[in-house]
Amino acid sequence: MSVAAAVVWHDVECGSYTEDLALWRELAAEAGGPVLDVGAGTGRVALDLASHGIDVTALDSEAALLDALAERATAASLDVPTIVADARDFAIGDRRFALIMVPMQTLQLLPDADGRGAFFRAARASLADGGRVAIALADALDSYEGEVDGLPEPDTATVDGITYTSLPLAVVDEGEHAAIHRLRQTSAGSESHDVIRLSRVAPAEVAEEAEAYGLVAETARRIPQTDVYVGSTVVILRAR
Ligand SMILES: C[S@@+](CC[C@H](N)C(=O)[O-])C[C@H]1O[C@@H](n2cnc3c(N)ncnc32)[C@H](O)[C@@H]1O
């Protein structure tokens, strides 16, 4: 896929989600110090926080997405440093963050407990004393295939005169993972099938795993579901 297409599909499938923004702003304000957005993509959350005066750094494994984020930050006269790195293996010099946040189920893109452990180790090392890690986990990953009542609405956006539509087709139970199948179509006539796999991991499991890395669970927060997106539980962990 071209760089431009990767950015557009990311925007189509993530860009219109706003239900979680108030909570990230609230957590960032409570943190009262620098914030690290892990899996920041094209900057849906990081740019919103920066526009509210938060000192935020964006980390993602995809350089193309961070390039788009950086362009948008510059266009909006915002300063959002970017770091291309894997969530399981990042080190940011002497910088310490008051809040490390992982929006929109990005932790569930890590395939297993080893991957999550590697993230907790890296995050703990980059946290300020008493800092917090906040992780959004999808609530329901119920399986469905074919025509079912209550199927999420498609994501859609028009860019440069072309309409992009991403239609959820199925969520397939693969045991430890849920495979989310989507049909990506454009008004220019292209069509492709995309699959992402999310680990099925409950908030209590994440809290228990994190404890081994010096991160202690506080009361979790909720993000309600919308017509298009499932609801989330946000696990909050504080550095011991
Ligand atoms: C569901 S998107 C969320 C994007 C953005 N945080 C938002 O809420 O709109 C997941 C993001 O995580 C990034 N990502 C996936 N695996 C990653 C990893 N192992 N390390 C760093 N980033 C990763 C993807 O490139 C993508 O930008």
The ligand as an SDF file (V2000), in Angstrom:
LIG
                    3D

 27 29  0  0  0  0  0  0  0  0999 V2000
   -5.9470    1.7830   16.2660 C   0  0  0  0  0  0  0  0  0  0  0  0
   -4.6520    2.8300   15.7430 S   0  0  0  0  0  0  0  0  0  0  0  0
   -4.8270    4.1340   16.9300 C   0  0  0  0  0  0  0  0  0  0  0  0
   -4.2770    5.4280   16.4450 C   0  0  0  0  0  0  0  0  0  0  0  0
   -4.4490    6.6160   17.3910 C   0  0  0  0  0  0  0  0  0  0  0  0
   -3.8780    6.3690   18.6930 N   0  0  0  0  0  0  0  0  0  0  0  0
   -5.9060    6.9500   17.5740 C   0  0  0  0  0  0  0  0  0  0  0  0
   -6.4110    6.6870   18.6660 O   0  0  0  0  0  0  0  0  0  0  0  0
   -6.5210    7.4410   16.6280 O   0  0  0  0  0  0  0  0  0  0  0  0
   -3.2300    1.9330   16.3250 C   0  0  0  0  0  0  0  0  0  0  0  0
   -1.9010    2.6220   16.0780 C   0  0  0  0  0  0  0  0  0  0  0  0
   -0.8930    1.8820   16.7530 O   0  0  0  0  0  0  0  0  0  0  0  0
    0.2410    1.7530   15.9110 C   0  0  0  0  0  0  0  0  0  0  0  0
    0.9460    0.5310   16.3290 N   0  0  0  0  0  0  0  0  0  0  0  0
    0.5490   -0.7540   16.1380 C   0  0  0  0  0  0  0  0  0  0  0  0
    1.4450   -1.5910   16.6860 N   0  0  0  0  0  0  0  0  0  0  0  0
    2.4180   -0.8210   17.2360 C   0  0  0  0  0  0  0  0  0  0  0  0
    3.6240   -1.1030   17.9320 C   0  0  0  0  0  0  0  0  0  0  0  0
    3.9920   -2.3640   18.1770 N   0  0  0  0  0  0  0  0  0  0  0  0
    4.3810   -0.0790   18.3460 N   0  0  0  0  0  0  0  0  0  0  0  0
    4.0220    1.2090   18.0910 C   0  0  0  0  0  0  0  0  0  0  0  0
    2.8870    1.5350   17.4230 N   0  0  0  0  0  0  0  0  0  0  0  0
    2.1000    0.5320   17.0010 C   0  0  0  0  0  0  0  0  0  0  0  0
   -0.3240    1.7090   14.5100 C   0  0  0  0  0  0  0  0  0  0  0  0
    0.6570    2.0950   13.5430 O   0  0  0  0  0  0  0  0  0  0  0  0
   -1.4790    2.6900   14.6200 C   0  0  0  0  0  0  0  0  0  0  0  0
   -1.0600    3.9970   14.3280 O   0  0  0  0  0  0  0  0  0  0  0  0
  1  2  1  0
  2  3  1  0
  2 10  1  0
  3  4  1  0
  4  5  1  0
  5  6  1  0
  5  7  1  0
  7  8  2  0
  7  9  1  0
 10 11  1  0
 11 12  1  0
 11 26  1  0
 12 13  1  0
 13 14  1  0
 13 24  1  0
 14 15  1  0
 14 23  1  0
 15 16  2  0
 16 17  1  0
 17 18  1  0
 17 23  2  0
 18 19  1  0
 18 20  2  0
 20 21  1  0
 21 22  2  0
 22 23  1  0
 24 25  1  0
 24 26  1  0
 26 27  1  0
M  CHG  2   2   1   9  -1
M  END
$$$$
